[in-house]
Amino acid sequence: MGAWTDRPTVVIAPEDSNGGDQGTVQRLLESAKGFPANRYQEEDIQTISRNLQTRSGSATSVPGGAVVTTLPLDSTVPQMASRASGVPQSALENLPGTAQEWHAFTLMHEAGHIPQDRPGPGYAERLDSESGADRFAIQTYERERAAGNVSTPQVPQAQMAMRAIGAWTGHLEFSHSTG
């Protein structure tokens, strides 16, 4: 993630966290090279653990750094799309891109939240935060595509469409309807 953000960032997958165990999360942060250990609060550990337990992508800013949680690394495209949309996996077998490209776009989106202030409680602030993270992810994905690191141009729009469906059906918080 170093190329996507200038803040020290730790990426944690659910598989690495012992199910989001708070002690494991704290040990992972303390052992991360270059990460500002002991500058986070108990609330940060709880938030990160909760995100890992729900197996969702997220970004949590902590003083001097950030923590990004990923979806399970063995997730397939239909699994990731279903998690976002609430649509059964069997109906999502023909979406564009590879699982690696979907994971990459998710990480890019979450990295887009890192420089942002935490959004206020209002819908407009949360929607602005999600839209900003999407813009960052689309620009980053295009740079990575130009560099040959990803190849399917439709992945950003497909992933954003899945989140929009999820928001409209009530499966996700409405502020994620940025597709």
Secondary structure, DSSP 8 states (H G I E B T S, - for coil): -TTT-SS-EEEE-GGGTTTT-HHHHHHHHHHSTT--TT-S-HHHHHHHHHHHHTT--EEEEETTEEEEE-S-TT--HHHHHHHHH---GGGGTT-SS-HHHHHHHHHHHHHHHTTS----SSHHHHHHHHHHHHHHHHHHHHHHHHTTS---TTHHHHHHHHHHHHHHTTSS-GGG---
